[in-house]
Amino acid sequence: MKNIFFILLGAAIYSFGFVHFNIQNELGEGGFAGITLILYFIFHWDPALMNLLLNIPLFFIGWKLLGRKVFLYTIIGTVAVSVFLKIFLIYEIQINLQNDLFLAALFAGVFVGVGLGIIFRFGGTTGGVDILARLAQKYIGWSMGKTMFLFDACVIMLSWLTFLDHRSMMYTLVAVFVGARVIDFVQEGAYAGRGALIISNSQEEIASRIAVEMDRGITILRGYGHFTKEEREVLYCVVARNEIVRLKNIINSVDPHAFVSLMEVHDVMGEGFTLDEEKQPIG
């Protein structure tokens, strides 16, 4: 029930942005949503109805690929998007952005990104390209990312050839880019920490100081140097973004010549982040 609730919430947010920023400002979109916009602006066909009609054949084709739960969530997500699109088209609110297409593109990207991000985070999809990408992966061997990119590119290009002018085309690309980044942000979580890989001759002292002074756990990995042909111990730990300077200072004070690699870490789970020392959820 929790997943279904958030899929419905995501569908509402997505549909609101689609109607009030994409449609109102005549901006395009990728995927099946972009096709519904082409049909709307050229033939004035209802986007809510077109969204369902375009996806129904794919449901019959792809239901075996999705699995029972994902297939159910996909139907819920797709139908919910169509229902909310119809509601917002009937009870449309005129949002005056003073003909500022840059603002419209930003709002479109944020609303579409947040809505789809929530849907994806809780196991749902909105059908369309996602099913096509899974089919292409199984029968052609293409990656899902490649299929989705090519399909989106074709739809946006078709939009440019039909109802978008050069200016609107560029702002559509801005909206699609912002939406993709927001989807990643929502899916991966708001937490953005850093993972550190540390190679040093003083790994014991570095590990002890990190454990004592920063109260962070350290994992020792077994590594092998290709050039030296020697086995080395590699320290791995995850810290919050505001702890990076402290980590660097500890490492530098023990071994200024240590090799340190920092990487982005999202949605960390476990003791010290989502669980306390008693293995109970924090907050």
Backbone hydrogen bonds, N-H to C=O, Kabsch-Sander energy under -0.5 kcal/mol:
donor,donor_aa,acceptor,acceptor_aa,energy
5,F,1,M,-2.5
6,F,2,K,-2.2
7,I,3,N,-2.2
8,L,4,I,-2.3
9,L,5,F,-2.3
10,G,6,F,-2.9
11,A,7,I,-2.2
12,A,8,L,-2.0
13,I,9,L,-2.3
14,Y,10,G,-2.7
15,S,11,A,-2.5
16,F,12,A,-2.3
17,G,13,I,-2.2
18,F,14,Y,-2.4
19,V,15,S,-2.4
20,H,16,F,-2.7
21,F,17,G,-1.9
22,N,17,G,-1.4
23,I,18,F,-2.3
24,Q,19,V,-1.4
25,N,21,F,-0.9
26,E,23,I,-1.2
27,L,22,N,-2.9
34,G,30,G,-1.4
35,I,31,G,-1.2
36,T,32,F,-2.3
37,L,33,A,-1.6
38,I,34,G,-2.0
39,L,35,I,-2.4
40,Y,36,T,-1.8
41,F,37,L,-2.8
42,I,38,I,-1.8
43,F,39,L,-1.7
44,H,40,Y,-1.2
45,W,39,L,-1.6
50,M,46,D,-2.6
51,N,47,P,-2.3
52,L,48,A,-1.2
53,L,49,L,-2.6
54,L,50,M,-2.6
55,N,51,N,-1.1
56,I,52,L,-2.3
59,F,55,N,-1.8
60,F,56,I,-1.4
61,I,57,P,-1.5
62,G,58,L,-3.2
63,W,59,F,-1.1
65,L,62,G,-0.6
66,L,62,G,-1.4
67,G,63,W,-1.0
71,F,67,G,-2.5
72,L,68,R,-2.1
73,Y,69,K,-2.7
74,T,70,V,-2.5
75,I,71,F,-2.2
76,I,72,L,-2.4
77,G,73,Y,-2.9
78,T,74,T,-2.6
79,V,75,I,-2.7
80,A,76,I,-2.6
81,V,77,G,-2.2
82,S,78,T,-2.0
83,V,79,V,-2.6
84,F,80,A,-2.8
85,L,81,V,-2.5
86,K,82,S,-2.1
87,I,83,V,-2.2
88,F,84,F,-2.7
89,L,85,L,-1.9
90,I,86,K,-1.9
91,Y,87,I,-2.9
92,E,89,L,-0.6
95,I,93,I,-0.8
96,N,94,Q,-0.7
97,L,95,I,-0.8
100,D,97,L,-1.2
101,L,99,N,-1.1
104,A,100,D,-2.0
105,A,101,L,-2.5
106,L,102,F,-2.2
107,F,103,L,-2.8
108,A,104,A,-2.7
109,G,105,A,-2.6
110,V,106,L,-2.5
111,F,107,F,-2.8
112,V,108,A,-2.5
113,G,109,G,-2.4
114,V,110,V,-2.9
115,G,111,F,-2.5
116,L,112,V,-2.6
117,G,113,G,-2.4
118,I,114,V,-2.3
119,I,115,G,-2.0
120,F,116,L,-2.9
121,R,117,G,-2.5
122,F,118,I,-1.5
123,G,120,F,-1.7
124,G,119,I,-2.6
130,D,127,G,-1.5
131,I,128,G,-0.8
132,L,128,G,-1.7
133,A,129,V,-3.1
134,R,130,D,-1.7
135,L,131,I,-2.1
136,A,132,L,-2.5
137,Q,133,A,-2.1
138,K,134,R,-1.9
139,Y,135,L,-2.7
140,I,136,A,-1.9
141,G,136,A,-1.6
142,W,136,A,-1.3
147,T,143,S,-2.0
148,M,144,M,-2.6
149,F,145,G,-2.3
150,L,146,K,-2.4
151,F,147,T,-2.5
152,D,148,M,-2.6
153,A,149,F,-2.6
154,C,150,L,-2.2
155,V,151,F,-2.4
156,I,152,D,-2.7
157,M,153,A,-2.3
158,L,154,C,-2.5
159,S,155,V,-2.4
160,W,156,I,-2.1
161,L,157,M,-1.8
162,T,158,L,-0.9
162,T,159,S,-0.6
163,F,159,S,-1.8
164,L,159,S,-2.6
169,M,165,D,-2.3
170,M,166,H,-1.8
171,Y,167,R,-1.9
172,T,168,S,-1.9
173,L,169,M,-1.8
174,V,170,M,-1.6
175,A,171,Y,-2.3
176,V,172,T,-2.6
177,F,173,L,-2.4
178,V,174,V,-2.7
179,G,175,A,-2.6
180,A,176,V,-2.2
181,R,177,F,-2.0
182,V,178,V,-2.5
183,I,179,G,-2.4
184,D,180,A,-1.9
185,F,181,R,-2.1
186,V,182,V,-2.8
187,Q,183,I,-2.6
188,E,184,D,-2.6
189,G,185,F,-1.3
193,G,265,V,-2.2
194,R,239,V,-2.6
195,G,263,M,-2.6
196,A,237,C,-3.1
197,L,261,S,-2.5
198,I,196,A,-0.5
198,I,235,L,-2.7
199,I,259,F,-2.8
200,S,198,I,-0.5
200,S,233,E,-0.5
203,Q,200,S,-0.6
206,I,202,S,-2.2
207,A,203,Q,-2.7
208,S,204,E,-2.3
209,R,205,E,-2.3
210,I,206,I,-2.2
211,A,207,A,-2.3
212,V,208,S,-2.4
213,E,209,R,-2.8
214,M,209,R,-0.6
214,M,210,I,-1.5
215,D,211,A,-0.5
216,R,210,I,-1.1
219,T,236,Y,-2.8
221,L,219,T,-0.6
221,L,234,V,-3.5
223,G,221,L,-0.6
223,G,232,R,-3.5
225,G,230,E,-3.1
229,K,225,G,-1.8
232,R,223,G,-2.4
234,V,221,L,-2.9
235,L,198,I,-2.8
236,Y,219,T,-2.4
237,C,196,A,-1.7
239,V,194,R,-2.5
243,E,240,A,-1.8
244,I,241,R,-1.2
247,L,243,E,-2.3
248,K,244,I,-2.7
249,N,245,V,-2.5
250,I,246,R,-2.2
251,I,247,L,-2.4
252,N,248,K,-2.9
253,S,249,N,-2.2
254,V,250,I,-1.5
255,D,251,I,-3.2
258,A,255,D,-1.9
259,F,199,I,-2.6
260,V,258,A,-0.6
261,S,197,L,-2.4
263,M,195,G,-2.1
265,V,193,G,-1.8
267,D,191,Y,-0.9
272,G,275,L,-3.2
273,F,270,G,-2.0
274,T,270,G,-2.5
275,L,270,G,-2.1
276,D,280,Q,-2.7
279,K,276,D,-2.0
282,I,274,T,-2.6
